[in-house]
């Protein structure tokens, strides 16, 4: 578990975004979500945090995820120039996008603009507009993401101020394009800037690429910016009024008395990442004096006085945390298989200009498809929150 102070800093960083009016996005049953961009999404393959968060938001809808992020890439697909020409790098990118058949596309470009001049910004905007046209024509709903800031404490560069000034400019440009095209927008630069200057903790591995903590925070920024559903953090019970309030959570089988409390509860969305690490709170009004223990199913998770329960006691559902970890593990496995399929190490020999040598082996890439599909189904099962029995009994 991560320290509570770290999670609190995350929530404080995200709170201003939550107060803004987000452009909401909702996944539909059967949606195919595609991540494309630069290192923001390729490095994300090592963590699976953003996919875990997005996969759990609507547990009753089957949604699949594919990631074709490529470190150093641009809106012109320039990182793909290793392949062959023709097709051009851009044609290669277009083929990969269209093969994925996305209905939702998260486009995270712009990190390279940290080193760009005015001409580079102009070329980026032209290319971004063309890429949006392609995605909308599929058709796909598009979410644009601004690049995250550089982290001064972890960067090998003595002064990153000029780079971050360019990245702020890039975020403003992408945000303006999103507003003009009426697209959802996530400003990761603004959302991560406060965390990037904290000297006592890191959100990147090298000053540029996000680490696990950075992606945890980025996932929170995305959820807040897009108005996505969140897990219930507080369950409030008033025994005298025979009432339980848990927001959008589903509570049934209430049995409330001054000596015991019992109910069944299911989260509206499985807590993952930082959500799973942050304790929930149970508030109970109307208990008789004494000490009471909280059990989730048969596991004791908290113990406190009636007075403390009246103020609210923090607890964690370890079973939910383990389910979230299994979900993330399955997402990582799926990402790895898909990466090996769409971007094999010997791609030039299998499908490129030297396929006359080993092209007959390209059919083995298709053998990965059912394995990826099995993991998609496993992810679909694991993202659904379970119903648990909560009991508060006198000790």
C-alpha positions, 0 to 999 in steps of 0.5 A: 500500500502506498502511504496515505499522505501520497494519496492525499497529495494526489487528490489535492492535485486533482481537486481543481480539475474536478471543480471545472466543467469536464467534457464527459465521455462514456463508453458503450457496450462493444467499444474498442479503445485505442491509445496512440501517441508518443512515449506517454502511451508506449511507456504506459504499457509497463504499468497498465494503470490508465487501462485499469481505470478506464476498464472499470468505469462501466463494468456492465459494458464490454470494452477492449483496449489496444495500445499503439503508442511509440516512443518518439513518435509524432502526429506524422508517424515519424518513429515508424520510419524503420519499417520500409518506404513505401509504405511511408511512416505515416501510411504505416501509422494509418494502417495500424489505426484502421486495423484496430478499428477504434470507436474511441481514440486517446491521442497523446502527442506533443512531448517532442514539442519541448524541443521545437521552434515556431515552425515545429509547432505549426507543423504539429498543429497541421498534422494533428488536425489531419490525424483528427480528421482520420479518426473522426472518419472511422468514426471514433470519438476522440480524446486529446491529451496534453503531454506531461511536464518534465520533472526538474529533480529527476532530469539530467538537464540542469534547467528544464524551464525552457522545455516546460515552457514549450510543453505548456505552449503545446498543452495550450495548442492541443487544448485550443484544437480540442475546443475548436473541434469540440473534442474531449481534452485532458491537460496532463501538463496542468494536472501533473505540474504541481506534483512534478516540482515536489522534491520528496517524491518522483512521478517520472523515472528520468525526468520525462517518462512517467513512472508508476506513481506518475501514471496513478496520478495521470489516471486520476487527472483523466478521470476528473477531466472526463467526468468518469464515474468514481468508486464510493469513498464514504458509506453513511448509516443512520440507524434511527432512520433506518437509512444507508447512503452510499452515493451510486453504490448498491446496498441491499439486505439492510439490517440495522439495530443499535447493537449490530449493522448488516448490509450487502454492498457493491461498488459502482466501479471497482477501485483501482490504482490509487483508488484501491490504496485509499481507505474508504470510510464508514460512518454509523449513527445510533450505535450503543456505547461499546466497541464494534468490529467491522467484517467484510464477508468473514474478514475483520477490517476495522475495530473502533468505539461507537463514538469513533464510528459516529465520526467515521472509521477508515477501512480497506477492502483487501479483496477488492484490492487483490481483484484490482491487482489481478485485473492490472496483471491481465491487462499487462499480459494482454498489452504484451501479447498485442505488442508482440503481434502488431510490432514484432522484433523482426517485422521487416522480415515478416511483413516488410520489404524482406518478407521474401525471406521469412514472410511465411512465418507471418501467419504465426502472428495470427495465432496470438489473436485468440490468446489476446481475445481470452485475456480481453474476456478475462479483463471483462470478468475482473473489472466487475465489482463483487458484492460483499457482506458488511457486518458491524458487531459488538466486541 
